[in-house]
């Protein structure tokens, strides 16, 4: 709850099934309650901020604001004993479910987890799998990757993010069980490995491009580790531009010019970066985005580069070009506005050019998808016959989801079965993304919307069927201007890869 509740808030946001025997509790972001009065000025007094959040359904405040002003809010009649009891019921119910009142907590299920259990093999294996699955292959011209261990006689590892294990961890982390830098991991594959930092740090305001160029020209292969670090992006630190910081781009281009073969660019960063220059440079053969992959990140990157792991990650956000920073960050409109040139935000509504799209990612294998006619069963519309349709000012005819009711919505659910095949040459884990698209993006509709995803591991030349449950009331609906969820009359297209089928919604 980082924002104040709407002025019309009169009840808890909990779903009906959670108001009796609560299944959880609602917490504020840290200091968010204080911000409502002290910064935003939404609440006229500290006690009003306390009342606003408790009556909106919040149970616990991250911070001391309610402890400081809760008593006076109660004394002034702005909160009641029932407001307090409701929050306490949810908080104590969670503690009871955890068994914290069942005798000595250390004898309970979660009460005897020792420090030496943190670094158990199964946990470290999971850390490696998470790092592997999160790596996204963005470019791979002419099969630049994977590298062959037997054919790489020497490698130059260049860049400020190449030999510092702490940079793999990102923000908010505990002490890692192992500490292996990307350079150290690559030394396990190539005996003749050289590291040159090239820049003082990700900010790259001090560089040694000459040394990097010399190393690149002397090595058989070059891997550049560039990107960002926590001095560029973290809580309370906003980026001012979307390109690589400082002299990084110049360093990459000059190293690529000097190298004997097309270089490999590995990006360590959380947010997107505009690497159009690298995408279009034929001397940069491959681009890999590794995020902040954690303690096993160096190992996972090396495994991907040398083909011991087939990359299958997909981008979780749109990568915008540098010009996107001209859009004020305070303009939070999602939908594009052609009259002013506003491009919109997110893959659902953005209409500008991109560096890489949401959901993009390559693999060392080729995959195909198609809907299986056997198993994919669009629903009958007989269950909603006679449902009243309404027309918007723009003339769009739609149906109100709330008026349809839960029973009709349940009857409309249907399975969509996708046949996915790995055509080789490598085994791999592959994410299957199911999208909905509308015939047009008018009347506030998004251009497309992700409605489901599953990951399937396939051996080379293996095929499998992946089933999704599609709920038209959930997946086909959009928000009208008044906030109602509506389903537009007419065509909706369910899409996977290049294959799609049409479902006409008509009562």
N, C-alpha and C positions, 0 to 999 in steps of 0.2 A: 504494500500500500504506500507507494511513493508519492501519490497525488491525493488531494483531499477528495472526500466523497462528493458526488454531485449535489447541488442544492436541494434537489427533490428527493434525496435518499430518505426513506422512512422505514426501511426494514433491512434485515441482514441479507447479505448476498449469498448465504448458504443455500444449496439445493434442499428441497423439502426432506429428502431422506437423511440429511445430515443435521437437522435441527433438533431431533430428539436425542438419539444415541449418536453423538458426534463421531465421525470417522477421522477427525483431525482438528487442527486449530489454525487460526489465521494470525500471522505475525506482521508487524510493520517492517519496513526497511529500517536500517539503523538511522536514527535521528529524524525519520520522516514525520513523526508526530510533531516534533518541535518546529520543523520547517513550515508546517501548515500555518502556524502563527508567526514565528520569528522571522521567516524569510518571505513566504508567499503572501502573508497578510490575509489569507482566506478566512481564518478564524479571528474574531475581534479580541479575544482574550485567551490566555493559555488554557483556562478551564473549558472554553468553547472547543478548542482543538481536541481535548480529552473526550468531551462529550460526542463530538462529531465522529471520531474513529470508533469508539465503543458502540455507538448506536448503529454504525455502518457494518458492524460484525467483527471488528478486530478483537483478538483475545489477549495478545501480549505485545508489549512495546519493546523493541530493541533500542534501549537507551533508558534514561532516567526520568523522562518527561512526565509520565503518568504517576510515577512514585512521588515526584515533586508537587504536581498540581492536582492529583486525583482526589485528595481529601477535600481541598477547597472546592473542587467541582461538585463533590457530593454535598458539601455544606451549603453551597449556593443553589442546590436543587437541579443542577444541570445533568447529573447522572443519578440513577436510582440504585438501590440495593440489588434489584433484579438485573440491571445492566452488568453489575460486578459479578453476581452469581452466575450469569450465563457464561461469561468468559472463564470463570473459575471451573465450572462444570466441564468445559471442553479441555482445559489444561490438566485437570486432575484425572479425567477419563483416560488421557494419553498415558499418564504416569501409571495408572492402574493396569492398562494394557501391557505396559512394559514390565509389570511385576514389581514395581519399586516399593510396594507396601506389603509384599509377601515375605516378610522376614528379612534376614540379612541380605542386602542386594548383591553381595559378592558371590552368593551361592546361586543366583539366578542365571538365566540364559546369557545375558549380556554383562554379567557382573564380574567375570573372571577372564577377560580378554587381556592376555599379557603382551608386553611390548615385543617379545620375541615371536609372536604370532603374526605381526604386521608384515614381516619380510619372508613369510613362508613361500615356498616355491610356487604354489598355486596362485598366490597374490602377485608375485612378480611375473608369472606367465600371463596373468590378466593385464598387467600394465603393458607388457610387450604387445599383446593382441590389440589393446586399445590404441597404442601408437601406430601399429601397422594399419589397422582399419581406418584411421583418421587421415592417412596420407593420401593426397590427391595428385594424380599425374595430369598436369595441365597441357603439356606439349611433349611430343615425342616424334620429331621429324626423322624420317628415314631410319626408324628403328635405332635411334641413338641409345636407347635403353631397352633391355637391360645390358649391363656390361658383362663381359666374359672374364672370369677370374684368370683363366689361362692365357688370355690375350692382352691383359693390361700389365705392362712391364713396370710402369711408373705412373704416379698420380700426384698432381699438385692440388692441395686443398687450400682454397683462398677465401678469405672473408672474415669479418668480425664475429660471425656467429658459428665459426667452424670448430673452435677448440675451447669452448667454455660451457661446461655441463649445466651451470646454473641457468643459462639462457634457455634451456629446454623446458624449464619448469613453469614459466609463465607467472601467474599471480595467485596468491592464496594456496600455498602448498605446505606439506609437512616435509621433514627431512627424508630424502630419498634413501632407498636401501642400497642402490648402486650409483656410481657416478662415472659415466662413460660418454665422452664427447664424440661428435661425429667423426672427427679426425682419428681419434683412438680406435673407433669401430672400423674405419676404413683401413687402418694399419693391419687389421686382422685379415684383410683380403689382398693387400698389395704391400710387399716388403719395402719397396722403394717409394715411400710416401713422404711428401714435404708439405709443411704448413707455413703459410704466410698470411698474416692477419690483414694486411692491406689498408685497413682503417683502424683508428683508435677505438671505435665502438660503432654501434648502429648509427649514431648521429653523424659519423663520418665527416667531421669537420677538420680532421687531420688525417692525411693519407700517405701511404708509401706505394704509389702506383708503379713506380719503376721496379721495385723489388718483386711485386706481384707479376708484372709483365715478364720479367726474367724467369721466374719460376714457371710461368705458364708456357713459355717458349721452349723450356728445357724438358718438360714432362710429356709423357705419352698421352695422358688424359688430364682434364682439369674439371674439378668440381668446386663451384662457388657457393658459399653459404652466406647469404645476405638476408635482408629483411629488417625487422624491428626488434626492440627490446622493451623492458618495462620503463625505461626513461622516455619512450615514445608513446606508449599506450598502457594505461592502467587506470584504476579508479582515481578520479579527480585529475587525470592528465588527459586532455583532449588533443588529438592530432589536428594540425592546421592544414595539412595537405595530404594527398593520397599517393604521391610518388615515393620512391625510395629516398630516404633522407640523405642530405649532404651530397658528397661526391660518389655515392654508391653506383649510380647509373654510369658515370664516367669510368669508374673502376671496372665494372662489368664489361662495358664495350671495349675498353682497351685490352683487357685480358683476353676477350673473345677474338679480337683481331690478331693477337700474338700467338694464340694456341695453334697446335698442329691439327687438331680436329675440333668439330663443334663442341662447345663446352656444355656442361650441365649446371643449371642454376637451381639451387635449393633455397626456398624461402621459409624462414622461421618468423612467423608473425601471427597475431590473432586476427586482426582486421584485414580487409582487402588492401592490396596495393596495385597501382596502375603500372603494370609491366608491359605495356603495349610495345615499347621499344624492344624488349626481349622476345616477345611473341612474334614480332615481324622480322627479327634478325636471323638470317640463315646460319650465322656462325654460333648461335645458341641452339643446340640440338634438342634440349629437353628442359622443361621447367617442372619442378616438384614443389607443391605446397605441403609443409609438414605441420603447420600451426605451432603450438607449443606442446610437443608430444610427450613430455614427462620424462621420468628417469630412464626409460628404455628407448627414448626417441633416437639417440645416436645409433643404437643397434638396429632399430627398425628401418631407419633411413638407409643404412648400409645394405640391409637385406633386400630392400626394394631396388636399390641401384644395381645390385648384382643378381637380381632375378630369383632370390630365394623366397621372396614374397611377391605375389602378383597384386599390384595396387588396385583397389576397388572403391576408394573413397570418392565422395561427391561434395562439391562446394555447398556449404549450408547457407551462404548469403550471395547476393549479387555483387560482383566486383565492378564498381563504377569507375569511369575515367576521371582524370584529374579535374576536369572542368566541373564536376559535380559539387565541388566545394563552393561554387558560386551560389548554390542553393542555401539560404539561411538555415542553420541547424534548428532554429526556433520555429521554422515553418514545418509543422508536422502533418500536413495534409498527405494522405496516401494517394489520392487520385490525381492524375495529370490534369493540367489546365492549359489547353492549347492557346487560349486567348492571351495568356501572359507568358507562355513559354515554359511554364512550370512542368518538369518532366515526370512528377510523381515519385513514389518510393516503393521499393520491394519488387520482386519479380511479378507480383500479382497486378501491379498498376503502372510500373515504370515504363516510359515510352522513349527513353533516350538510348544512345549507344552504350554498349557494355564492353568491358575488357573480357570477362568470362561470366557466363550466366549461372544463376542459381541451379544447383543440381548437376553441374557439368563435372566431368571427370573421365579420364581415359583408363585403359587397361592394357596389359600385354596380350590379352586374348580378345577375340571378336565374339560378341554376343548378339543374339537376335531375340525378339519378343513378338508374340502375337496372341490375340485373345483366342482361347479354345472355345469353339462353339459348344462342345460338350462340357457342361458345367457352368457356363455363363448364362444365367437365366434372368433377363430383365423382367420386372414385375408387371402384373396386370393393373390397369388403372381402375378396375371395377370397384375397388374399395373406397374410392373417393368420388364416385359419381354424385353429381348434384352439388358438389362443393362450390360455393360462390367465389367467383373471380372478381378482382378489382383492377381498375386501370389507373396508372400513374398519370401525372400531368404530361409526361412525355409519350403517353400512349401505351406503355408496357403493361401487359396483362399478367397478373400474378395471383398466387394463392397464399393465404396466411397460414404459416406452419402451426401456430397455436390453435387456430380454428380447426385444423385438420385433426388434432388430438393424437395422443400417444399410441392408441390402438391402430389407427390408420397408418401412422408413420412406421410402426413395426411391420405391418403387412407389406409395405413398399420396399423393405430391405431385400437385397438380392445379391447373389455371389457373382463375382467377376473373376474368372480363372485365366491366368496368363501362362502360356507355355514359353519358357525361357531356355535357350540352348547356348552352351559354351562351345564355340566352333574351334577353340584352341588358339595357340598351341599349348597353353599352360592351364593347369588347374587354377581356380580362383574363387574368391567370394565376391558376389555381384549384387549390388542393390537394385531392386526393381521398384521404380517410381511410378505411381498411378496418379494421373492428373485428370481434372475436369476442365473443359474449355467451353465457353459459350460461343454462339455464332458471331457475336459482336460484344464490344465492351461499353455499350451505352447504358445510360440510366444507373451509373455507379457500379456496374458489374466489373469484376476483375477480368483480365484477358485469359488467365488460367489459374488453377489452384491445385496444389498438391492435396490429394485426399487419402493417400495411403502409401506406405513403403514397407518393403520386407527385404531381408538379405538372405541370399541362398548360396551355399557353396556347391560348386559344380566341377567335376573333373573335366578335363579336355574331352570334347565331343559328347559330353553328357547333357541330357535335357531333363527338365523337371517342370511340374505344374505348381504354380503359386496362386493361392486363393485369397481374394480380398472380399470383405463384406462391405457393400456399398449401401449407404443409407441416404436416400434422396433428401429427407428432411434435414439431415445434417450436412451432407456434402453438396447438394444442389442449391441450397438456400443462400440468400445474400441478405444483407441488412438494408432495409428501406430507409428513407430519410428520417422517419420517425422512430427508427430503432427496431421495428418489427422484423422478424425473420420471414422472408417470403421466397416462394419458388416461382420463377417466371414460367409462364405458359410457353410451350414450344420445345425446340430442340436443345438437348444437352449432349455433349460428346465426352465419352470416357476414353482416355488416351493412355497408351503405354508405348514408349519409343515412337515409332512411326505408324503404329497401328491404332485404330480407334473405332468405336461403334457409337451409333446415335441412339438416343432414347428421347422420345417425344413425350413431354409431360402435359397431359390434357385431361381434365376432369369431365 
